[in-house]
């Protein structure tokens, strides 16, 4: 089934549901919920919120397994091979492409380049299809948040092949699960071991089997240990020192993987006692005796339940969902939930989403959309079938937010300061104008009246008035490019 | 109309857009407040300064870096000798002529007094110029453009890249231009009906009006500037590789053609070489090569404007003196700042250098910081851009005293 056909099917279902919901006009709170826990309103999800009410919709979203996936979407995702490969198979395919590319001179070079590009496309398309059309929208929004939190970069060597498995196996299963479990899954996933170099980190006296040729390539690498505390858990003010970074790196020596051993999900990790530094460490005020892989596990236990981690990650969640400068009282309550539930992310997310701070009118329409949020929300609100996801992938790249393309481990920011700039506004208006006119990847022009209904109360009176005075072909472009639509 | 009168009219009307054809001819006019230019290139991710300007004459250098240290000058892949003690990375050879002409200087062992080894904090501090204070609302280049004499036009301070960098955030107008050729092409808002519709929505918008207006007027200015010399620029040299060299060439053309542009910023990533960073060739060399080519292109294409331009290259901190377990380097402290320009006191590695002996290293692992990066930037602001003394403290609050002997401009 083509994407286009899929979309027609999904939209038809949405339109029917929408018709049923016409009697209850969209409320500001419903619009707010869809703006923040979904990638903006789509006709179908708007109908769902209106049918269930805000609270019930929130509860349903917190339990995504209850929400059936549209079979058409599932089928479409299943056809994106590269997104579904086990890490071992993906690495093998990647290696094969590279091996042939080196051996061969030109003949089939273009073919192989295309194969590599197609694999990258499938991985990115899978993410976008879910984000656009999955009814489990909160899961998609949380995937965006948590992937960024534990960011890896698709263009670093082997991670090209590993990123699909990383998101599927180490992030998605845990976004409403337990933080310690996600922390462990990311720590052990080859994509992270490779990205932050821990797979290379060894005891200073380790001698690799292959002998002296690599003799000066062994020893400590503190890259992962530092970002683990600074970004993933405690936060930069979490009270650790350079000594703690080095000692944690020592505790994590031997956490590695061997590409040829990869086969199934999460099979990649290997603890190599020969690479491990067996000396005594002193970390965060503790004495750590030699315990092999258990040293790293202990570190993850301690970090996952550290009050600094609970606060740091709660702050980031609240910043993503509520405000660039999140209310301290809310962050504190989330951190308390974290500590009381041993890092149960469903409980923490529920504390967040059911809070007065999140639901308050003052919170609505105050976050500047990231490029990712802008592009997705424009497509969803328009309700037009998409023929090809490449133009959207290109738009994200041009906006400075390529999918899986954040080079640095801090991931993309989500604040106004990071994304509001003169060029961004011009770009967004250009994209809005192109989509509204039905240019690629859209298959037809956007119906301005339907769009305005979907956007509901988020369209300001000023915009409404200007749109009503404008020439009809400009109206949808003005709605998608309006100041109102830049934020959510 | 005499030129001076015309300029006054321009600034009175606040109409930076009304650039006459041939404006490039005025770019070097002696009495423009924007005559002196500054380009800042930030290497995000902490470039390994000890392999940019390598102290090959220090007996500890190769011992600390057996796999990645540069060979001595004169050997295969060796450093390019600067002064008999320091050598330039061979991938930076396009910059050597500037060194020989004394238009290129380095300040070694420079950096932030704050000890953080977090990329993100250290970059923040370098862009706000308030080490240790994370909540400074604006960047120093924004404060600088506000403090410099003369009227501000939207393109007076610009950045190249899709995001507005921290260093330009703040109260003064600043714009960003996209990478590549998109900046100089017509956009959808140049269509009159579309432009009018969006102007009406954005002009007075309290949230986005300012950014929108700045973008519109800078776009018009840049379009005019690029039209003025497009033909000349096109045959001004061989085609450049994409990325920084291409953006640098375009920036030079814009600066020559639009005299309002005074401060420019561009950031490059990919310097966080924790593993297999290479020596004369390899990962780091592969990054330095287009950087050097881009800087040389920028300098050349600025033409006569180079005399009035200072180009600063900086990075948030240096990397460990000793290579790590994986032929890479971890986060360190002191680094090297680069200074390129017509009036730079070049041909010299400046700054107090204590060597790489065990007692000299900061915390036993890194190059110490003997020159605060703000002292380097303050000299650029004061001596080069002629920022009035009275406003220096606004741009660089709590500026430490200038280190004895540090003199970066002729």
HADDOCK unambig.tbl for C-alpha pairs under 7 A between the chains (distance, minus, plus):
assign (segid A and resid 200 and name CA) (segid B and resid 326 and name CA) 6.51 0.50 0.50
assign (segid A and resid 201 and name CA) (segid B and resid 325 and name CA) 6.60 0.50 0.50
assign (segid A and resid 216 and name CA) (segid B and resid 67 and name CA) 6.88 0.50 0.50
assign (segid A and resid 216 and name CA) (segid B and resid 325 and name CA) 6.97 0.50 0.50
assign (segid A and resid 216 and name CA) (segid B and resid 327 and name CA) 6.98 0.50 0.50
assign (segid A and resid 217 and name CA) (segid B and resid 325 and name CA) 5.35 0.50 0.50
assign (segid A and resid 217 and name CA) (segid B and resid 326 and name CA) 4.37 0.50 0.50
assign (segid A and resid 217 and name CA) (segid B and resid 327 and name CA) 5.57 0.50 0.50
assign (segid A and resid 218 and name CA) (segid B and resid 325 and name CA) 4.33 0.50 0.50
assign (segid A and resid 218 and name CA) (segid B and resid 326 and name CA) 5.59 0.50 0.50
assign (segid A and resid 219 and name CA) (segid B and resid 324 and name CA) 6.45 0.50 0.50
assign (segid A and resid 219 and name CA) (segid B and resid 325 and name CA) 3.37 0.50 0.50
assign (segid A and resid 219 and name CA) (segid B and resid 326 and name CA) 6.57 0.50 0.50
assign (segid A and resid 220 and name CA) (segid B and resid 324 and name CA) 6.18 0.50 0.50
assign (segid A and resid 220 and name CA) (segid B and resid 325 and name CA) 4.81 0.50 0.50
assign (segid A and resid 221 and name CA) (segid B and resid 324 and name CA) 6.13 0.50 0.50
assign (segid A and resid 221 and name CA) (segid B and resid 325 and name CA) 5.88 0.50 0.50
assign (segid A and resid 221 and name CA) (segid B and resid 326 and name CA) 6.85 0.50 0.50
assign (segid A and resid 222 and name CA) (segid B and resid 330 and name CA) 6.75 0.50 0.50
assign (segid A and resid 223 and name CA) (segid B and resid 274 and name CA) 6.75 0.50 0.50
assign (segid A and resid 223 and name CA) (segid B and resid 330 and name CA) 6.91 0.50 0.50
assign (segid A and resid 399 and name CA) (segid B and resid 162 and name CA) 5.68 0.50 0.50
assign (segid A and resid 400 and name CA) (segid B and resid 162 and name CA) 5.13 0.50 0.50
assign (segid A and resid 400 and name CA) (segid B and resid 163 and name CA) 6.65 0.50 0.50
assign (segid A and resid 418 and name CA) (segid B and resid 163 and name CA) 6.74 0.50 0.50
assign (segid A and resid 418 and name CA) (segid B and resid 164 and name CA) 6.93 0.50 0.50
assign (segid A and resid 419 and name CA) (segid B and resid 163 and name CA) 6.00 0.50 0.50
assign (segid A and resid 421 and name CA) (segid B and resid 163 and name CA) 6.62 0.50 0.50
assign (segid A and resid 421 and name CA) (segid B and resid 164 and name CA) 5.71 0.50 0.50
assign (segid A and resid 421 and name CA) (segid B and resid 176 and name CA) 6.99 0.50 0.50
assign (segid A and resid 421 and name CA) (segid B and resid 211 and name CA) 5.91 0.50 0.50
assign (segid A and resid 422 and name CA) (segid B and resid 175 and name CA) 5.96 0.50 0.50
assign (segid A and resid 422 and name CA) (segid B and resid 176 and name CA) 6.43 0.50 0.50
assign (segid A and resid 422 and name CA) (segid B and resid 211 and name CA) 4.73 0.50 0.50
assign (segid A and resid 422 and name CA) (segid B and resid 212 and name CA) 5.52 0.50 0.50
assign (segid A and resid 422 and name CA) (segid B and resid 214 and name CA) 6.38 0.50 0.50
assign (segid A and resid 422 and name CA) (segid B and resid 215 and name CA) 4.40 0.50 0.50
assign (segid A and resid 423 and name CA) (segid B and resid 162 and name CA) 6.69 0.50 0.50
assign (segid A and resid 423 and name CA) (segid B and resid 176 and name CA) 5.88 0.50 0.50
assign (segid A and resid 423 and name CA) (segid B and resid 177 and name CA) 6.16 0.50 0.50
assign (segid A and resid 423 and name CA) (segid B and resid 178 and name CA) 6.81 0.50 0.50
assign (segid A and resid 423 and name CA) (segid B and resid 215 and name CA) 6.23 0.50 0.50
assign (segid A and resid 424 and name CA) (segid B and resid 162 and name CA) 6.85 0.50 0.50
assign (segid A and resid 425 and name CA) (segid B and resid 212 and name CA) 6.57 0.50 0.50
assign (segid A and resid 430 and name CA) (segid B and resid 188 and name CA) 5.74 0.50 0.50
assign (segid A and resid 463 and name CA) (segid B and resid 201 and name CA) 6.64 0.50 0.50
assign (segid A and resid 482 and name CA) (segid B and resid 201 and name CA) 6.78 0.50 0.50
assign (segid A and resid 483 and name CA) (segid B and resid 202 and name CA) 6.80 0.50 0.50
assign (segid A and resid 483 and name CA) (segid B and resid 208 and name CA) 6.88 0.50 0.50
